[in-house]
Amino acid sequence: MLTGTMMEEPANIITCVTGDARHRRTIYEVGQDFERFGKTLIANFKGTETLWEFLRERLRQCHIHKLSKVGKDKDAWAKG
């Protein structure tokens, strides 16, 4: 499924083998997660142009979400 956390998912896959011990995953588990992630992309995008547009929008969404938690304008970003 494609979600608003599309940008965080690959980052979490990369860091989950060395992060907090309570949430660590094995290299095998991470490989399976990444395989599922790739299959989702292949199933939902027939070309790189539509994939790129989607990823750009998810990046914006990710940044707005992060900005809504910090700084003096966080309320404005949260509403955005």
Protein Blocks (a to p, Z undefined) as FASTA:
>chain_A
ZZfklmmmmmmmmmmmmmcfklgccfklmmmmmmmmmmmmmmmpcbfklmmmmmmmmmmm
mmmmmmmmgcjklmmmmmZZ
